[in-house]
């Protein structure tokens, strides 16, 4: 399963999610941001690649829909409601992302 994690600038939340979930069996991960100054800006290729797009905030979903509306017809978009209050790989962020992942990961995909 290919999962794209999206946040604002792709500096903390989505790169953290990409890193921690890349270790989960059967998952391929990538991350990008919707802001103009994102370290890795979201491109149409990201969206075409992803089977699930996980946004950190509802505002990210709205930005994706405005920019890429037709390219998102195939996509399942999930919002985790994770505010931009964390640093990259901050333990509290890792715990929060892992706790909310169960809503969109298929059964049996969580690591041992």
C-alpha positions as CSV (number, residue, x, y, z in Angstrom):
1,X,0.0,0.0,0.0
2,X,1.3,3.5,-1.0
3,X,0.6,6.3,1.5
4,X,1.4,10.0,1.0
5,X,1.5,12.0,4.1
6,X,0.8,15.7,3.7
7,X,1.3,18.7,6.0
8,X,2.0,22.4,5.5
9,X,5.8,22.7,4.9
10,X,6.8,19.0,5.0
11,X,9.3,19.7,7.8
12,X,7.9,17.9,10.9
13,X,4.6,16.1,10.8
14,X,4.6,14.5,7.3
15,X,8.3,13.6,7.3
16,X,7.9,12.0,10.7
17,X,4.9,10.0,9.5
18,X,6.8,9.0,6.4
19,X,9.8,7.7,8.5
20,X,7.9,5.8,11.1
21,X,5.4,4.2,8.8
22,X,8.0,3.2,6.3
23,X,9.0,0.5,8.7
24,X,5.6,-1.0,8.8
25,X,5.2,-4.2,6.7
26,X,3.6,-3.8,3.3
27,X,3.6,0.0,3.3
28,X,5.5,2.4,1.0
29,X,5.5,6.0,2.2
30,X,6.2,9.5,1.0
31,X,5.7,13.0,2.3
32,X,5.0,16.4,0.9
33,X,3.6,19.8,1.8
34,X,0.9,22.1,0.5
35,X,2.7,25.4,1.3
36,X,4.6,27.3,-1.3
37,X,7.7,27.1,0.8
38,X,7.4,23.4,1.5
39,X,10.7,21.4,1.6
40,X,9.0,18.9,-0.7
41,X,6.0,20.5,-2.4
42,X,3.0,18.3,-3.4
43,X,3.0,17.5,-7.1
44,X,0.5,15.7,-9.3
45,X,2.9,12.7,-9.5
46,X,2.7,12.3,-5.7
47,X,-1.1,12.1,-5.9
48,X,-1.1,9.6,-8.8
49,X,1.4,7.4,-6.9
50,X,-0.6,7.3,-3.6
51,X,-3.4,4.9,-2.8
52,X,-4.1,6.8,0.4
53,X,-3.4,10.5,1.1
54,X,-3.1,11.3,4.8
55,X,-3.4,15.0,5.6
56,X,-2.6,16.4,9.0
57,X,-5.3,19.1,9.0
58,X,-8.5,19.8,7.2
59,X,-7.0,22.9,5.7
60,X,-4.5,20.7,3.9
61,X,-7.3,18.7,2.3
62,X,-9.0,21.9,1.1
63,X,-5.7,23.1,-0.4
64,X,-5.2,19.8,-2.2
65,X,-8.8,19.9,-3.5
66,X,-8.4,23.5,-4.8
67,X,-5.1,22.8,-6.6
68,X,-5.6,19.2,-7.8
69,X,-9.3,18.6,-7.7
70,X,-9.6,16.3,-10.8
71,X,-6.4,14.5,-9.9
72,X,-7.9,13.4,-6.6
73,X,-10.9,11.6,-7.9
74,X,-9.3,8.2,-7.3
75,X,-7.8,9.1,-4.0
76,X,-8.9,8.2,-0.5
77,X,-8.0,11.2,1.7
78,X,-7.8,10.8,5.5
79,X,-7.4,13.6,8.0
80,X,-5.6,12.9,11.3
81,X,-6.2,16.3,12.9
82,X,-2.6,16.8,14.1
83,X,-1.8,20.4,14.7
84,X,1.6,21.9,13.9
85,X,2.8,21.8,17.5
86,X,5.6,19.3,17.2
87,X,9.2,19.0,16.0
88,X,10.5,16.3,13.6
89,X,10.5,12.9,15.3
90,X,9.3,14.3,18.6
91,X,8.2,11.3,20.7
92,X,4.8,12.9,21.4
93,X,4.2,13.3,17.7
94,X,5.3,9.7,17.0
95,X,2.9,8.4,19.6
96,X,0.1,10.5,18.2
97,X,0.6,9.4,14.7
98,X,0.8,5.8,15.6
99,X,-2.3,6.0,17.7
100,X,-4.3,7.6,14.9
101,X,-2.9,5.3,12.1
102,X,-5.4,2.5,12.9
103,X,-8.2,4.4,11.3
104,X,-6.7,4.0,7.8
105,X,-4.3,1.1,7.9
106,X,-5.7,-2.3,6.9
107,X,-5.9,-5.0,9.6
108,X,-2.7,-6.9,10.1
109,X,-0.5,-4.2,8.8
110,X,0.8,-2.9,12.2
111,X,4.3,-4.1,13.2
112,X,4.7,-6.9,15.7
